[in-house]
């Protein structure tokens, strides 16, 4: 896994609407902590997990599908254990939904309840 760490004096919205937009294949990992200074994004095709916390940026690029699934499980489990996980938002994107389905992940574990019937 390649991990890049950096800092940017910005808010999360540059990620939402540019770097990690649904148009680039990113879903949002929603938590109770989400704010202009905090956010997490997941790309099921490029195997990336990106976190932005008060300017700190961490990009985890997994080498393959198995490594990505393990890292995603670790990440989601951590948020669940800390009572802040809401669910992954597939951004109502057909492409992102298809990428998620290809990984054979458990809908009820990873997604918002409203997404549990991904078509």
Order of alpha helices (4+ residues) and beta strands (2+ residues): beta-beta-beta-beta-beta-alpha-beta-alpha-alpha
